[in-house]
């Protein structure tokens, strides 16, 4: 269930960021790509309020983890969702 936590790329991520990632992963487990939008937005909003900013590499890693075990269609939905979220982030920046 939490095999993603053993990903060696996660070892260098700040523990505070990891806690946010853990929460987001728990909330997205078993959800479709479309249902991940509110969770991802909450993750980003919570992080920003705490002065935490994820790098593009960290975001890509998180997305790869979220897509693991999903069907091709769900992975594509996640990609579309992320493009929408990134558009909103850029608009609000």
Secondary structure, 3 states (H helix, E strand, C coil): CCHHHHCHHHHHCCHHHHHHHHHHHHHHCCCCCCCHHHHHHHHHHHHHHCCCCCCHHHHHHHHHHHHCCCCHHHHHHHHHHHHHHHHHHHHHC
